[in-house]
Amino acid sequence: MRLKNVWVLPTRTDLKTEHRQCIEEGKDVSAFEAEFEALDVDGVDSEPELIERAGRLLDELQRLPVRSDFEFAEPSAVGEIQAARPERPKLPAAPTDPAVLLDKAHGAWTARCCGCLLGKTVEGRRRDEIRRYLEHQGRWPLSDYFSNQADESVRAQCRMPSPTAPMYAENITRMCEDDDTNYTVAGLALVSQRGLDFTPLDVAEFWLRNLPFYHVCTAERVAYHNLVNMLPVPDNRGDWEGEFCSANYRNPYREWIGAQIRGDFFGYVLPGRPEQAAELAWRDAAISHVKNGIYGEMWAAAAIAAAYCIDDPAEAIRAGLAQIPARCRLRRDVEQVLTWREQGRSYEQVVDALHAQWDEADKHHWCHTNSNAQVVALALLWGERDLERTICMAVMPGFDTDCNAATAASVLGVMLGRKALPAKWTDPIRDTLITGVHGYHEVKLADLAAKTVEPMPASKS
């Protein structure tokens, strides 16, 4: 018997993803169309000859240059990213009162768990399935944790979890384990161990020592596999374009959302310092992602850091965008949501516009950094600083529901602080989080917040 190869050996679907990914990156794949077609067969991830051919194809595609007429400039090296940024806004000073900082950090951890728990119930479900399930219960639009009270036929039609799942309102006793919150805890543990000047290599070693292989997904699982096979990790310069490394070797998911969900702690720990938060996020993202995959984590971390000193979600979004290249697809897509808000479009109109741009039935669209960053921006802008509106608006459009509600909630949790969060959402989780990170199986959010605001060392040997 064989172990599962999920996200490690490329399937037919993964090769289609690679095809789209290359085109979106600005590569000319016309010379490889025949090979893509020849490998569009079921045995591509099980028959040795086809596995070898698929691997060779991925390697040749990785070596392809970006077209000279490509309209975007999307480096992956940190220095080049920083050089390509637009002018950065000057932010007010962050609060210095320890009690205020602790309340904001506690708010961030708590809100992130609430948003993640809400979205986790319908992760992987389409927009129409979410709405059908809630309408069956008379609970549309969404305004509370999902209930398990539904006819079995409706549950099956909407592909909902078992009624015993810990995310349903009737079953919640704490925040159950999720990769989104695992990564937030991993960020805290990493910085506690290695200090604020940790390197991508430190991140890689932390994963191998503290995160089980099957607890990571898509780009992270490919990167983990590459690390075990001793591929190099990008260094702080990030000079790996055109070479194979843990992030780009046979990794069709290199611009998917996995890095964007890992950046929150780097915003928590650097109040009012979005540039530094974005750089820490780069060091984390670089071991598994490239280009817009990296930018998503930098954007999220910077927006969260900025939220310590501003009260307008739009300003936080823009502060995040100021840390990524001026001419990249992520900036274009998130700025489009800001423009729709300025034009006075309704929430429903923008949700429809996003579904016209992205096909949620296509895994590449469903799990891409950019589509989900747009949902995060949508929720923050139309949520109007209300936690319930924000996390529900992040879930109802579908896409990666737990990731988007968690990230939007982090920004708002910092802005509002723990004391301002509604008990309706916070009481059920009892300030408790379960994780898959070694040494942090069951933790109190108050303890994580206290650790977050402790002075972090510059480095540790």
LODRENKOL-692332 format. One record per residue (C-alpha): residue in one letter; z, x, y. Coordinates in steps of 0.5 Angstrom, whole numbers, padded with zeros to 4 digits, always signed. Layout:
AZXY...
***
This chain:
M+0000+0000+0000R-0001+0002+0007L+0003+0002+0013K+0000-0003+0019N-0006+0001+0023V-0005-0004+0029W-0007-0001+0035V-0008+0006+0032L-0015+0006+0028P-0020+0002+0033T-0022-0005+0030R-0029-0008+0032T-0025-0011+0038D-0022-0005+0040L-0029-0002+0040K-0032-0008+0045T-0026-0006+0049E-0028+0001+0050H-0035-0001+0051R-0032-0005+0057Q-0027+0000+0059C-0032+0005+0060I-0037+0001+0064E-0031-0001+0069E-0029+0006+0069G-0036+0007+0072K-0039+0011+0066D-0047+0010+0063V-0046+0008+0056S-0053+0006+0055A-0055+0012+0050F-0049+0009+0046E-0051+0002+0045A-0054+0003+0038E-0048+0006+0035F-0044+0001+0038E-0048-0005+0035A-0048-0001+0028L-0040+0000+0028D-0039-0008+0030V-0037-0009+0023D-0031-0011+0019G-0030-0004+0015V-0030+0000+0022D-0022+0001+0021S-0022+0001+0013E-0028+0005+0011P-0027+0013+0011E-0034+0014+0014L-0034+0008+0019I-0027+0011+0021E-0030+0018+0022R-0036+0015+0026A-0032+0011+0031G-0028+0017+0032R-0034+0021+0034L-0036+0015+0039L-0030+0015+0042D-0029+0022+0043E-0037+0023+0046L-0035+0017+0051Q-0029+0020+0053R-0033+0026+0055L-0038+0022+0059P-0038+0023+0067V-0037+0018+0072R-0044+0016+0075S-0045+0019+0082D-0046+0012+0085F-0040+0009+0083E-0037+0005+0088F-0029+0007+0087A-0026+0014+0087E-0020+0013+0082P-0017+0020+0080S-0011+0021+0075A-0008+0027+0077V-0002+0026+0082G-0004+0030+0087E-0011+0027+0088I-0008+0020+0088Q-0004+0022+0093A-0009+0025+0097A-0013+0019+0096R-0008+0014+0099P-0009+0010+0105E-0005+0011+0111R+0003+0009+0109P+0007+0004+0113K+0013+0006+0116L+0019+0002+0113P+0026+0001+0116A+0032+0005+0113A+0035+0002+0106P+0042+0000+0106T+0047+0005+0105D+0053+0001+0104P+0055+0002+0096A+0057-0005+0095V+0050-0008+0098L+0046-0003+0094L+0050-0005+0088D+0049-0012+0089K+0041-0011+0090A+0041-0006+0083H+0045-0012+0079G+0040-0017+0082A+0034-0013+0080W+0037-0012+0073T+0039-0019+0072A+0033-0022+0075R+0028-0018+0071C+0032-0021+0065C+0031-0028+0067G+0024-0027+0068C+0022-0024+0062L+0026-0029+0058L+0022-0034+0061G+0016-0031+0060K+0017-0029+0053T+0017-0036+0050V+0010-0036+0051E+0007-0029+0051G+0000-0029+0048R-0001-0037+0050R-0007-0039+0054R-0006-0043+0060D-0008-0050+0057E-0003-0049+0051I+0003-0048+0056R+0001-0054+0060R+0000-0058+0054Y+0007-0056+0051L+0011-0058+0058E+0007-0064+0059H+0009-0067+0052Q+0016-0066+0054G+0015-0069+0061R+0017-0062+0064W+0011-0060+0068P+0011-0056+0072L+0015-0051+0069S+0022-0051+0073D+0027-0048+0067Y+0027-0044+0061F+0023-0047+0055S+0026-0052+0051N+0025-0053+0043Q+0025-0060+0043A+0018-0062+0041D+0014-0065+0036E+0012-0060+0030S+0004-0062+0031V+0005-0060+0039R+0008-0054+0037A+0003-0052+0032Q-0003-0054+0037C+0000-0050+0042R+0002-0044+0038M+0009-0044+0040P+0015-0040+0037S+0020-0043+0031P+0025-0047+0034T+0030-0042+0032A+0027-0037+0037P+0032-0034+0042M+0028-0035+0048Y+0029-0043+0048A+0034-0046+0052E+0038-0049+0047N+0039-0042+0043I+0040-0037+0049T+0046-0033+0049R+0044-0026+0052M+0037-0023+0054C+0034-0021+0047E+0030-0015+0046D+0023-0014+0049D+0019-0008+0051D+0019-0010+0058T+0027-0009+0058N+0027-0003+0053Y+0023+0001+0058T+0027-0001+0064V+0033+0002+0060A+0029+0008+0058G+0028+0010+0065L+0035+0010+0066A+0037+0014+0060L+0031+0019+0062V+0034+0020+0069S+0041+0020+0067Q+0039+0026+0061R+0034+0030+0065G+0035+0028+0072L+0030+0026+0078D+0025+0032+0077F+0024+0030+0070T+0017+0031+0067P+0011+0028+0063L+0014+0032+0057D+0021+0030+0058V+0018+0023+0058A+0014+0024+0051E+0020+0027+0048F+0025+0022+0050W+0020+0017+0047L+0020+0021+0040R+0027+0021+0040N+0030+0014+0042L+0024+0009+0041P+0022+0007+0035F+0014+0007+0034Y+0013+0000+0032H+0017-0002+0039V+0011+0000+0043C+0005-0003+0043T-0003-0002+0045A-0004+0004+0050E+0004+0007+0048R+0003+0006+0041V-0004+0010+0041A+0000+0015+0046Y+0006+0016+0041H+0001+0017+0035N-0002+0022+0039L+0004+0026+0041V+0006+0026+0034N+0000+0029+0032M+0001+0034+0038L-0004+0033+0043P-0002+0036+0050V+0002+0032+0055P-0001+0032+0062D+0003+0036+0066N+0005+0035+0073R-0002+0037+0076G-0005+0032+0072D-0011+0036+0071W-0014+0033+0064E-0020+0030+0066G-0025+0031+0061E-0020+0034+0056F-0016+0031+0051C-0009+0029+0052S-0004+0024+0049A-0006+0019+0054N-0014+0019+0053Y-0015+0021+0046R-0018+0015+0043N-0014+0010+0047P-0019+0004+0049Y-0012+0001+0052R-0012+0006+0058E-0012+0001+0063W-0008-0004+0060I-0001-0007+0063G+0003-0002+0059A+0005+0003+0064Q+0006-0003+0070I+0012-0006+0066R+0015+0001+0065G+0016+0003+0073D+0022-0002+0075F+0027+0003+0074F+0024+0008+0078G+0024+0003+0084Y+0031+0001+0083V+0034+0008+0083L+0030+0010+0090P+0032+0005+0095G+0027+0005+0101R+0023+0011+0098P+0017+0008+0095E+0013+0015+0095Q+0018+0018+0091A+0019+0012+0086A+0011+0012+0085E+0011+0020+0084L+0016+0018+0078A+0012+0013+0076W+0006+0017+0075R+0010+0022+0071D+0012+0016+0066A+0005+0013+0066A+0001+0019+0065I+0003+0020+0058S-0001+0014+0056H-0005+0011+0061V-0011+0014+0066K-0013+0011+0073N-0012+0004+0074G-0007+0004+0068I-0003+0009+0072Y-0004+0006+0079G+0000-0001+0076E+0006+0003+0075M+0006+0007+0081W+0005+0000+0085A+0010-0004+0082A+0015+0002+0083A+0014+0003+0090A+0014-0004+0091I+0021-0005+0088A+0023+0001+0092A+0021-0002+0099A+0024-0009+0097Y+0031-0005+0098C+0029-0005+0106I+0024-0011+0107D+0025-0018+0106D+0018-0020+0106P+0014-0020+0099A+0007-0019+0102E+0010-0013+0106A+0013-0010+0099I+0006-0011+0096R+0003-0007+0101A+0008-0002+0101G+0006-0001+0093L-0001-0001+0095A+0000+0004+0100Q+0002+0009+0094I-0005+0008+0090P-0012+0010+0092A-0015+0007+0098R-0022+0006+0094C-0019+0003+0087R-0020-0003+0083L-0013-0005+0083R-0012-0004+0091R-0019-0009+0091D-0016-0014+0086V-0009-0015+0089E-0012-0015+0096Q-0016-0021+0094V-0010-0025+0093L-0007-0023+0100T-0013-0025+0103W-0013-0032+0099R-0006-0033+0102E-0008-0031+0109Q-0014-0036+0108G-0009-0042+0106R-0011-0043+0099S-0006-0047+0095Y-0003-0044+0089E-0007-0048+0084Q-0014-0046+0087V-0012-0038+0086V-0010-0039+0079D-0017-0042+0078A-0020-0037+0082L-0016-0032+0077H-0019-0035+0071A-0026-0035+0074Q-0025-0028+0075W-0022-0026+0068D-0023-0029+0061E-0016-0030+0058A-0019-0031+0051D-0021-0024+0052K-0016-0019+0050H-0018-0014+0055H-0018-0019+0061W-0011-0022+0058C-0008-0015+0058H-0011-0011+0063T-0007-0008+0069N-0011-0011+0074S-0011-0018+0072N-0004-0018+0071A-0002-0015+0078Q-0006-0021+0081V-0001-0026+0078V+0005-0022+0080A+0002-0022+0087L+0001-0029+0087A+0008-0031+0084L+0011-0027+0090L+0007-0029+0095W+0007-0037+0093G+0014-0036+0091E+0017-0036+0098R+0023-0032+0096D+0025-0037+0091L+0027-0034+0084E+0025-0040+0080R+0019-0041+0084T+0017-0034+0083I+0018-0033+0076C+0015-0040+0074M+0009-0039+0078A+0008-0032+0074V+0009-0036+0068M+0004-0042+0069P-0002-0038+0069G-0002-0035+0063F-0004-0028+0062D+0002-0023+0060T+0007-0028+0062D+0014-0024+0060C+0011-0018+0064N+0009-0021+0070A+0015-0026+0071A+0019-0019+0070T+0016-0015+0075A+0016-0020+0080A+0023-0022+0079S+0025-0015+0080V+0022-0015+0087L+0026-0021+0088G+0032-0019+0085V+0032-0013+0090M+0031-0017+0096L+0036-0022+0094G+0041-0019+0091R+0045-0021+0085K+0050-0026+0089A+0044-0030+0091L+0041-0031+0084P+0042-0038+0082A+0047-0039+0076K+0042-0044+0073W+0038-0038+0071T+0043-0032+0070D+0049-0036+0067P+0045-0037+0060I+0044-0029+0059R+0052-0028+0060D+0050-0021+0064T+0048-0018+0057L+0042-0015+0054I+0040-0013+0047T+0035-0007+0047G+0031-0002+0042V+0033+0004+0046H+0038+0009+0042G+0045+0009+0045Y+0044+0002+0048H+0044-0003+0043E+0048-0008+0047V+0049-0007+0054K+0052-0011+0060L+0047-0011+0066A+0053-0010+0071D+0054-0003+0067L+0047-0002+0068A+0047-0003+0075A+0053+0001+0076K+0050+0007+0073T+0043+0006+0077V+0047+0007+0084E+0051+0013+0082P+0048+0019+0085M+0043+0022+0080P+0042+0030+0079A+0036+0033+0081S+0035+0036+0074K+0039+0037+0068S+0037+0043+0063
***
